[in-house]
Every structure is written in C-alpha cells, then in structure tokens.
Amino acid sequence: MAFTTPLEALKSISSADPAKFAGIDAVLLFELTGDGGGKWTLTVSSEGASLEEGETTPPAMTLSMSASDFVAMTNGELNPMAAFMQGKIKITGDMSLAMRLQTILS
C-alpha cells in the first residue's frame, strides 16, 4: 500500500506487528514540515507502539524532515541513508534509534 500522507504512514507503523519493535523501548518524535506535516509522538516497546499527535512525552530521538520526503521514504521511494547524507533528514538524540528506525519503517 502506498501512503499519501505522513499520518497514514505513521498509523501503519504504530499498528505494525509488535515483533518489529523487539528490543526497542523508546519515545520517538517525528517533526514533519510542509503539507500534511506536524508533530507526532511514537511510543515503542516490545509489546507494540502507540501514536499520539503532538509532542506528548520527551523523546529519546527526534526525526525532522519534510512531510513529502517522509511519505516517499515510507513508500520505499527515498533511501533513508541517502536522505540523511543529503541533509533531508535531521536526527537529534539517540542515533542508535535512528538506525533501528530503518527496520521499523520497512
């Protein structure tokens, strides 16, 4: 399924098989700019994930990028590492979570 908005993609991530979140216990903040953008807090544990609009809990990691690039990335049209190297993604906080995020998004 191709996502058309960041919220669709984030809802899909939050409802993914809890096995995808094995070994992760963290709060991730997504700060997305442009059309369809906003802030969303994803709380992840080995039991699954929950999504809330806004910055509801201090995050261990914050991912900042444009909403359109986020949609492209979750649709597999934008390589996360290439986007990071090009400055399209900014990460603050726990970089190891950013690396694990690739597994969650795929």
ZINOR-V348305 format. One record per residue. RES is the residue in one letter. SS is DSSP state (~ for helix, > for strand, _ for the rest). NEAR is the number of other C-alpha atoms within 12 Angstrom. Layout:
RES;SS;NEAR
RES;SS;NEAR
//
This chain:
M;_;10
A;_;15
F;_;24
T;_;22
T;_;27
P;~;34
L;~;31
E;~;23
A;~;34
L;~;39
K;~;22
S;~;27
I;~;33
S;~;29
S;_;23
A;_;25
D;_;20
P;~;20
A;~;19
K;~;25
F;~;31
A;_;20
G;_;18
I;_;28
D;_;23
A;>;31
V;>;31
L;>;44
L;>;38
F;>;40
E;>;33
L;>;31
T;>;24
G;_;18
D;_;17
G;_;24
G;_;27
G;>;27
K;>;30
W;>;35
T;>;33
L;>;41
T;>;32
V;>;35
S;>;23
S;_;19
E;_;20
G;>;25
A;>;30
S;>;28
L;>;29
E;>;23
E;>;23
G;_;20
E;_;22
T;_;18
T;_;20
P;_;18
P;_;27
A;_;26
M;>;31
T;>;31
L;>;38
S;>;30
M;>;33
S;>;27
A;~;32
S;~;28
D;~;36
F;~;40
V;~;33
A;~;24
M;~;33
T;~;32
N;_;25
G;_;20
E;_;17
L;_;23
N;_;22
P;~;32
M;~;19
A;~;14
A;~;23
F;~;23
M;~;13
Q;_;14
G;_;16
K;_;25
I;_;29
K;>;27
I;>;29
T;>;20
G;>;20
D;_;21
M;~;18
S;~;19
L;~;27
A;~;30
M;~;20
R;~;23
L;~;32
Q;~;22
T;~;21
I;~;33
L;~;29
S;_;22
//
